[in-house]
């Protein structure tokens, strides 16, 4: 493993861009998936200990975290992604010393933005709470995380600029592990031995973000010490032909970072729009109490969203990997490489997101029951949200592609168009479809944004859509077969099992996932499509499984 990570630092190695993307994506996908799964599994005991107040707690958690996510995006200021891109750019030019200076100056910027945003969040909590006094302590509990996470994220971006994804992936998992251990321990103590208030349990659960960041810092510090000698050697053999002043470095970081703030905050902005429009719009449509509205809000803003983010993290992993690769190709003005990398990342996206989204829709009822409790409304919202997840995941990937090739202005324009459409149709959608309305508005707006970005990429690079059409259609067909198989298992099992219990849901979901995933893997290996997307090593897996192709 050490040798693999060491070689990752040598950006000029002979590995081609696709293998780098696959290697980086493997690390980031593993880190992202395990972190998201851990961040979802904790829900089972958390909801159990909160009892009848669980939906209210979920709604409060979502309200606080939506605002926190926006502040965190502002605090990180897009600097980690900008650093990743710029470091990769200068490394491709054999100017490792410039990348080192970028990192140092980035720390100053991220420390300042973290401090400012933490202060604004703490003292502005009363206004941001929008009349809900329970939200104020939740927001204030998150200020320490806003203070230190920008610097931690910056260090991840520095490693990613070297296409060394292991530190980011492992630190991401450790961050989630520390966070979950603290929040479950605190919630149990408050709700069980102390018989405390559920609001206090939520406040401690959100404070856990700071505890998680401490764990991540420890891992990143370890990797920085471990790789310092090799990075110093790369700096020593740099060309040193580029001379840039400190102010130019800082301004370059800020110029690159600003688009990353808005683009990176896209999902958070969508959730904030939902948070501040859902309640007033619903009050105009139906006569429900605040308790009932909070329960409905929790269904899509927290309950379904928590599960959807597991599959969207697949797209985030691809996006994180592709930015430095595309930036390096752009620095070399290698149009062919850019075209191939865009095609590769789109195909990898389809390969993982289509079966993941359709599979989640197929097992929506048992998985929702396991994490929360049986709810017909919650299941329906999760199914619909699973399909919306494809559009949000695609936005994550294509936005990263645009940033990697420095098309930030276009990306901001297209995202702005999408957000305007979201705000225009939000109230009519809620009026017509109530709880489903915000999801429908998000889906329509993001579909339009995705189309505009992909169309722009095609105009500039003439993407090989004709070549991509056959494997894309194969993936779609195999994903639909996966959906049908998993759905048939779920429907058949519930003919003989009661739908309300968690144990029954476990009994249903295990064979459904095993058969669905097994069918997908079999079809991908049998058709040799996996070889084209993942490389020749897949042939060994096909032989071991005795699959004839």
N, C-alpha and C positions, 0 to 999 in steps of 0.2 A: 504493500500500500504506500509506504514511504517513497519508494522508487517512482510509483505512478504519479504521486503528488509532486515530486521533484521535477519530473519531466514536464509536468503541466506548466511549470514556471518558464520553461524555455519556449517562448512564443514562436520562435523561428524554427521549430522542429518540423520534420517531414510529414507529420500527420496532416491529412487534408482537412478542409473545413467541415465536411460532413461528419468525419469521425470525431472531431473536436466537439461538434454540436451534440453528437450522440453521447459522448463521454460526459460532457457538461450537463446535458439534459438528464442523464441517468442520476448523477449526483443530486442535482436540484430537484428532480422529480421525487427521488427517495426522501430527501429532507423535507420537501413540501408535503408529500403524501403522509409520511409518518407524523409530521407535526399536526397536520389537519385532522388526521384520524384521532390522535391523542387529544386534540382540542375539541373533538366531537364526543369521544367516549366518556369524557368527564361528565357530560351532560346527564348520563344515566344515574349515577349516585347523587349528583347535584340536584336534579329535579326531584328525586325520591326524598331527600332530606328537607327540601323546601315544601313538599306536600302540596296542599291545596293552593298555596301562593305561588306555585312555580311559574304559571303564565304571567302573573304580575311581575315576578322577578325577572323573567326573560325579557319582558317589555322594557323594564327599567335598565337592564343590562344593555339592551340594544340601543336605547336612547343615549346612554352615556358613551358607549363605544362608537356609535356613528359620529358623534361630535369629536371624540378623541381621535378617531382615525383621520378626520379632516385636519385637526391641529397637528397630528403627527406628520402628515404629508407636508404641511407648511413648515414644520420644524426641521424635517429632514431636507426640505427645500429642493428635493430632487437631486441633491448633491451626490448620494451614493451611486445612482445610475449615471449621472454625469461623469463622476470620477471613473467609473468602470469604462465608460465609452472613451474618455480622453486618455486614460492610461493605456488602453488597448491601441489607441491611435498612435501615441508616441512610441509605444513598445514596437509596433510594426515598423516604425522608422529607425529602430535601434537607438532610441533616445530614452533609455530607462531612467536616467537622472531627472528628466523633466517630470516623468510620472511620479517619482518619489517626492519631488517638490509640490506637485499637485496635491498629493495626499496630505502633506503637512499643512498646506494652506487651507485645504478642505476641512481639516479639523477645526481651524479657527472659525471658519464660516458656520459649520454645523454646531459648534458649541454656543455661538452667539444666537443663532436662530432657535436652538433648543431652549435657551434661557428666556428669550423674549416670548416665545409661544407658551412656555410653562407659566410665566407670570400672567399673560393675558387669559389663559385658561383658568387659572386659580381665581383671579379677581373678577373675571367676567362670567363665572359659573352661574351667578344668580340670573343674569340676563339670558344666557344660553339655555337655561333650564326651561324657558318658555312656560313659566307658571307652575311647574311641577317641583315642589320643594324636595322630593326624594332624589331628584337628579343632581342637585347641588353637591352633596358630599361624594357622590359617585365621580363627578367631573374632577373635583379637587383631589381625589385619591389617585387620579391618573397623571397629575402634574409631574411627579418625579420621573415617570416613564418618559414623558415628553421631553424632559430635560436631558436624559442620558442616551436615549435610543438613537438620536441622529448620529452621534459619534460612533456608536456601535455599528450602525448600518453603513456608515462611510467606510469602515474597515472591511466590511463584507464586499463593498463595491471595489475596493483596492485589489483584493484577491481575485475578484471576478475579471478585472482588467488584465490579469495574467492568465485568464482562462483556467484558474485553479478554483474549482467550484466546491471542493470538499470542505474547506473551512466554513463557507457559508451554509452548506447543507447541514453539517454536524452541529454548528452553533445554533441554527434554527431549531433543530430538534431539542437540543439541551435547553434552549430558552423556553420552549413549550413545556418541557418536562418540569423545570423548576416552577413555572407558572401554575401548572395543574396541581402539583403536589401542595403548593401553598394554598391555593384557593379551595381545594377539597378539604385540607386540614382545618382551615379557618372556618369554612361553612359548617363542617361537622361539629366543631366545638361550639359555635354560636347557636346552631339550631337544636343540638341534642343535649349535651351536658348542661349548657348555660340557658337553654330555652329562650334564646334571644330573638330579636326582630329580624325578619327576612331582609329588610332594607340594609341592615348592618352586614349581613352575609353577602349581599350584592356588592357593597362598598369594598369589603375585603377581597372579594373575587376580582374586582377591577384593579385594585392596588397590586394584585399578583403580577400585573404586566411589568412592574418595576423589578420584582424578584426574578422574573424570567430574564430580563435584560442583564442582570448581574451574572447569571449563569452563562449567557451568551458571551459576555465580555471575557470570562475566564477561558473559554474555548478559543476565542479569537486571539487572545494574548498568548496562549500556548502555541498556536500555529505561527504567529508572527515571530516568536523566538526561534521556533524550529526552522523556519525558512529564511531567517534573516541573513545568514551567511551566503546563501545562493543568490538572494536578491541583491546583496551588496556586490557580488561578483558580476552580476549583469549590469549594474550601474557602472562599475569600474571599466567594463569593456564597451560602454556606449560610444556613439560617434561624437557626441558633445558638439554638434554643429548647429544646434538650435539654441539661441539665446533669448530668453523671455524674462521680463521683469516680474517681480512679485505681484505688482498691481495687475499686470496683464494676465497672470495666472488666475488671480482671484476673479477678475472680471470675466475671464473665459469660463471659469467654473459656474459663475452666476448666470451667464448668458445661456450656457448649456442646461443649467438646472431648472430655470423657470418653466420651460415647457414640460419637464418631467413632473413638476409639482402638479400642474393641472391635469396632465394625462394620467399620472399615477393616482390622482385623487378622483378619477372619473366614477368609480364604483361608489366611493364614499359620498360624492356629490349627489348621485342618484338616490342613495339611501337618506341623505339629509332632506332632499326634496320630498321624499315619501314621508319622512318624520314630521315635517312642518306643514304638509298639505293634507295628509290622510285624516287627521282628527277634525279639522274644520269642515272638510268636504263631506265626511261621513255624517257629521251633525246636521248637514243640510239635507241628507238623503234619508236617514233613519233616526229614530228616537231611541238611543241607547245610552246607558250610563257610562261614566268614565271607566269603570271597572270592565264593562263589556267591550268597550272600544280598545282598551289596552290588551285584552285577551285576543281580539281579532288582529290587532297590530302585531302581537307576538307571533302569530301563525306564520306570517310571511317575512317579517323583518328579522326575527331571531330563529325560530324553529326550523323553517325550511331553508333559510339562508345559511345556517350553520352546516347543514348537510351539503348544500350546493357548493359551498366554498371548498369542499374536499376535491370535487372534480375540477373546479376552476383553478385550483392550485397546480393542476397538471399544465394548464396553459401558462400560468405564471412562471413555472420552471423553464418552459421553452423560451419564454420572453426574456428571462434573465440571461439565458445562455446566448441568445442570438444577437443581442446588442453589441457586445465587444467584438464578435466575429464579423458582423457587418461593418462596424466602424473600421476595423483593420482593412477589410476589402475596399472600403471607400477611400481610405488613406492611400492605398495602392492604385486607385482608380481602376479596379478590376471589375468591370461591368458583368462579365460572364460569371464570375464567382458570386457576385451579389444576386444575379438572377437564379443561380442554382441553389443558393442558400435560402432564398425566399421560398422557392418551390419545395425544398426539403422541409423547412419549418412548417409550411402549410400542410404538407402530407403527414408529418408527424402529429400535427394538431388533430387532423381528421382521424388518424389512427388511434389516438388515445381518447379524444373527447366524444366522438360519436358513440362508441360502445359504452363509455362510462355514463353519459347522459341518458341514453336509452335504457341501459341496465338499471340505473337509479329509478327511472320512471316505472320500470317493470316491478321492482321490489319496494315501491314507495310505501305501501300499506304496512308490511311487517317492519321495515326499518324505522318508520315514523313511530310505530307502536313501541319498539325497543327503546328508542331514545326519549320519548315523551310519554304518551299514552295513546290508546286507540282514539282516532278522530277522523271521521269521514271528511270533514272540511280541511283538516291539516294534510291529509293524504292527497286530496285533489290539488291543493295549492303546491305541494311538493312535486307532483307530477308535472304541472304546468311550469313550475320554476326550473325543473330539470332541463326542459327544452330551451328556456330563456338562458340557461347557463351556457349553452353552446354559443350563443350570440355574444355574451359577456366574455367568455373565454377567447373567442375569435378577436374581439376588440383588444384584449390584452396582448395578443400575439402580433396583430398587424400594426398596432400602435408602437410596439417595441421595434418592429421592422422599420417603420418610418423614422423613429428616433435614431436607430442605428445608422441610417443613411443620411442623417441630418436634415430631414424634411419636417422640422418641428412646426414651422408656420402652417403648413398644410394640415398637419395633424390637429393643431389647435382649432383651425377653422372648421374642419369636419366634426370634431368633437363638440364645438360650440353649436353647430347646426343640430346635432343630435340632442344636446341638452335643451335647446330652445323648443324642439319638437316635443320632448318629454314634458316640459312645463305647459305647453299649449294643450296637449291632449290629456294631461293628468286629471283635471277636474271632470271633463266629460267621461273619461274611462271609469273613474270612481263612481260617478253618477249612474252609469249604465251597468257596471259589473261589480261595484262595491269593493270587497276585499281583494278581488282578482284584478281590479282596475290598475293599481300601481305597477303590477307585474306586466300587464299588457302594454302600458305606456312605455315601460322600460324596454320591452322586447321590440316594439315598433321603432323606437328612436335609435336603439343600438343596431338594428338590422340596416337602417339607412346609413348610419355612420360606417359600419363595416363595408357596405357596398362602395361608398365614396372613397374610402382608403384603398381598397383592393383595386378599384378602377384606376386610381391615380398611380399605383404601383405598376399596373399593366401598361399604362400609357408610357411610362418612363423606361420600363425594362422588358416589355413584351414577354410577359410570363407564359410559360409553356402549358397553357390550359388544355390544349388538345392532348398533349402527352400525359397530363395529370388526370384527365377525365376518366380513363378506364380504371386506374387504381382507386380513385375517389368513389366511383360507382360500386366497385367491389367492396370497399370498406362500408359504404352505406348499406348494401345488401346484407353483408355479414352481421352488421350491427342490428339490422331489423330482425334477422334470424335469431340473434342473441336475445332481443327483446321478446320475441314470440315464445321462445323456449322458457325463459325465466318467468314470463307472465303466466304461461300455461301451468308451470309448477306451482306458482303462488295461488292461482285461481283453483286449481285442483285440490291443493292442500286445505284451503279454506272451505271446501265443501264438507270436510269431515272434522275440521278444527274450529273452535270458537275464535272469532277475530280479535277479541279484546285483551287477551293475556300476553305478557312479555315472553313467557316460556314458549307458548305456541308460535309466536312471531320468530323466535330463535329457530325452532324446529322447521319453520317454513323457509326462512331466508338462507339457511346453509345449503340445502340442495339446489335452491333456485340460483344462487350465485355460482356455485360449483359447476352446475350444468351449463348455465349461460356463458360463463367465462371459458369453460372447457370447449364448448362449441366454437366460440370466437377464435381461440388459440388454434384449434384444429384446422379451421377453415383458412386462417392466415398462413399456417405452415404448409398445408396441403397445396395451396395455390401458389406458394413461393413468394407471395406478396410481402411477407415479413422479411425475407432476404433483401428485397429491394429497399425497404425502409430502414432496417436495422443492421444490415451488413451480412457478410458471409458466415459469421459465427452461428447464425440461427440454424444453419444446416446441421450442425452437431446436435442441437436440441431435437430437430426432426428425426434424426437417426436414433437417438436415445428413446424417443417416444414411439419408434417404429411406425412412423407416418409415411406412407408412400406418396411421392409427389411426381 
